Amino acid sequence: MPVVRPQLVAGVIGLAAATLFVPQAGAQQVFRIVGPDGRVTFSDQLPSQANAKLAPSMPLAGAAGGSSSAGLPFELRQVASKYPVTLYTAAGCGPCGAGRAYLSSRGIPFAERTIGSSEDSEALQRLAGDSSIPLLTVGGQQIKGYSDSEWGQFLDAAGYPARSVLPASWRNPQPAPLVAVQRPAPATVVPAGDGAEPPVTRRSASPPSGDAGDNPAGIKF
């Protein structure tokens, strides 16, 4: 019977953990691109339009609600900057709520992106290859569907602590739509009075972004 050396076993386990976060063909970097019309899109290619620009991702909130992770303990801040965590959710999704509660109970600093419109659903399809939610990303890795054991394995491998070490004042950023679409306000004509000035064209207030309901087309729980 062959002899298994403890050193060899430890080396294999370490190598397996390290490879969890090696970029793969299906987990390449995705760019968030703001076009000249203000429309935000996601792509694995750099913007081709000369006047398009890359928009920074939403940073983690600080201890006082700021825009940095300076309020985190040093070791947690190092892990969060190297392997940021993002949760993709939608309204009416039970597993999404369970996943959110798990991350919060473990003290994981994370950003939440909501899927509530057709633009969000299309962006999620390009980002993950389908529109299944919840979707968790840890660094460059994507974990589809909620499983506390599977999520825990990836978070452990990334170096996140098993129990919360967040300061009491820490607040994660508010959930935000995956795609921010700026639609032009429609013009309305206000008739002028008798013998007064010609009709005046005014801009009405921008309508709220379209909401396709709790389950926009194509989203799967």
C-alpha positions in Angstrom: 0.0 0.0 0.0 1.5 3.4 -0.9 2.4 5.8 1.9 0.7 9.2 1.9 3.0 11.9 3.3 1.3 14.6 5.5 3.4 17.2 3.8 2.1 16.2 0.4 -1.5 16.3 1.5 -1.0 19.8 3.0 0.6 21.0 -0.2 -2.3 19.7 -2.3 -4.9 21.4 -0.1 -3.0 24.6 -0.2 -2.7 24.5 -4.0 -6.5 23.8 -4.3 -7.3 26.8 -2.1 -5.0 29.0 -4.1 -6.5 28.0 -7.4 -10.0 29.1 -6.3 -9.1 32.7 -7.1 -7.0 32.2 -10.2 -8.8 34.1 -13.1 -10.4 31.8 -15.6 -11.7 32.2 -19.1 -15.3 32.6 -17.8 -14.3 34.9 -14.9 -12.4 37.6 -16.7 -12.5 41.2 -15.7 -15.8 43.0 -16.5 -15.7 46.7 -17.2 -18.5 49.1 -16.2 -18.7 51.7 -19.1 -20.5 55.0 -19.1 -21.4 56.0 -22.6 -21.8 59.6 -24.0 -25.5 59.5 -23.3 -25.0 58.5 -19.6 -26.0 54.9 -20.2 -24.1 52.4 -18.2 -23.1 49.0 -19.8 -21.0 46.1 -18.8 -18.5 44.4 -21.1 -15.3 42.4 -21.0 -13.8 44.7 -23.6 -12.5 48.2 -23.1 -14.8 51.0 -24.5 -14.4 51.6 -28.2 -16.1 55.0 -28.3 -13.7 57.9 -27.9 -16.0 59.7 -25.5 -16.9 56.7 -23.4 -15.3 56.3 -20.1 -14.9 53.7 -17.4 -16.8 54.4 -14.2 -15.4 53.2 -10.9 -17.3 50.5 -9.0 -19.3 51.6 -6.0 -16.8 51.6 -3.0 -17.6 50.1 0.3 -18.9 52.5 2.9 -16.6 53.6 5.7 -17.2 53.4 9.4 -18.9 56.8 9.3 -20.8 56.2 6.0 -17.9 57.5 3.9 -16.7 56.2 0.5 -13.8 54.0 1.6 -13.1 50.9 3.6 -10.8 52.8 6.0 -13.1 51.9 8.9 -12.4 48.2 8.6 -9.8 46.4 10.7 -6.5 46.1 8.9 -6.6 42.4 8.0 -10.2 42.6 6.9 -9.5 45.7 4.8 -6.7 43.8 3.1 -8.9 40.9 2.2 -11.8 43.1 1.1 -9.6 45.1 -1.2 -8.1 42.0 -2.8 -11.3 39.9 -3.0 -14.3 42.3 -2.9 -17.7 40.7 -2.4 -20.8 41.7 -4.4 -24.3 40.2 -4.0 -26.8 40.4 -6.9 -30.4 40.2 -5.8 -34.0 40.9 -6.9 -37.2 41.7 -5.1 -39.3 38.7 -4.1 -36.3 36.4 -4.1 -36.2 34.3 -0.9 -32.7 32.8 -1.4 -31.4 36.4 -2.0 -32.6 37.4 1.5 -31.1 34.3 3.0 -27.8 35.1 1.3 -27.9 38.7 2.5 -28.6 37.6 6.0 -25.7 35.1 5.9 -23.2 37.7 4.8 -24.4 40.2 7.4 -24.3 37.6 10.2 -20.7 36.6 9.3 -19.6 40.3 9.1 -18.7 40.3 5.4 -18.4 43.8 3.9 -20.2 43.6 0.6 -21.9 45.7 -2.1 -25.4 44.7 -3.3 -26.6 45.1 -6.9 -30.4 44.8 -7.6 -31.9 43.4 -10.7 -35.2 45.3 -11.3 -35.3 46.2 -14.9 -34.7 44.8 -18.4 -31.4 46.6 -18.5 -30.3 45.0 -15.2 -31.3 41.6 -16.5 -29.4 42.0 -19.8 -26.3 43.2 -17.9 -26.5 40.2 -15.5 -26.8 37.9 -18.5 -23.6 39.4 -20.0 -21.8 39.3 -16.7 -22.7 35.8 -15.5 -23.8 34.0 -18.7 -27.4 33.7 -17.4 -29.9 35.6 -15.2 -30.0 33.2 -12.2 -30.0 34.9 -8.8 -28.8 35.2 -6.2 -25.3 35.6 -7.6 -22.3 36.1 -5.3 -18.9 37.2 -6.6 -15.8 36.9 -4.4 -12.9 38.5 -6.2 -13.1 37.1 -9.8 -15.2 34.0 -8.8 -18.9 33.7 -9.3 -21.1 31.4 -7.1 -24.6 31.0 -8.5 -27.5 30.2 -6.1 -27.4 30.3 -2.4 -25.6 27.7 -0.3 -24.1 28.7 3.0 -21.6 25.9 2.9 -20.4 26.7 -0.6 -20.3 30.5 0.1 -18.5 29.8 3.3 -15.8 27.8 1.5 -15.1 30.6 -1.0 -15.0 33.2 1.8 -12.7 31.0 3.9 -10.4 30.5 1.0 -10.3 34.3 0.3 -9.2 34.8 3.9 -12.4 36.4 5.4 -12.8 35.7 9.1 -15.3 33.1 10.2 -16.9 35.5 12.7 -17.7 39.2 12.4 -14.9 41.6 13.3 -16.7 44.6 11.9 -16.9 47.8 14.1 -20.3 48.6 15.4 -20.4 51.8 13.3 -19.8 50.0 10.0 -22.6 50.2 7.4 -22.6 48.5 4.0 -23.6 50.7 1.1 -27.3 50.8 0.2 -28.4 48.4 -2.6 -28.2 50.0 -6.0 -29.4 48.9 -9.5 -26.9 47.0 -11.6 -27.4 49.5 -14.4 -28.1 53.2 -13.9 -29.9 54.5 -17.0 -30.4 58.2 -17.5 -33.4 58.8 -19.8 -34.1 62.2 -21.4 -37.1 64.0 -19.9 -40.0 64.3 -22.4 -41.0 67.7 -23.6 -44.4 69.2 -23.0 -45.9 72.2 -24.7 -47.7 74.8 -22.6 -50.1 77.0 -24.7 -49.6 80.8 -24.3 -52.3 83.2 -23.4 -54.2 85.5 -25.8 -51.8 87.8 -27.6 -49.0 86.7 -25.3 -45.8 84.9 -26.0 -45.6 81.9 -28.3 -46.1 78.4 -26.8 -43.3 77.5 -24.4 -41.7 74.1 -24.4 -40.9 72.8 -20.9 -39.2 69.7 -19.6 -41.2 67.6 -17.3 -39.7 65.8 -14.4 -37.9 62.6 -15.3 -40.1 59.6 -14.7 -38.8 56.9 -12.4 -36.7 54.2 -14.0 -38.8 51.5 -15.4 -39.5 48.6 -13.1 -40.4 45.3 -14.7 -41.9 44.1 -11.5 -40.6 41.7 -8.9 -39.5 39.3 -11.6 -38.2 41.1 -14.8 -38.1 38.9 -17.9 -35.6 36.2 -17.7 -34.7 36.4 -14.0 -34.6 33.0 -12.3 -34.7 32.4 -8.6 
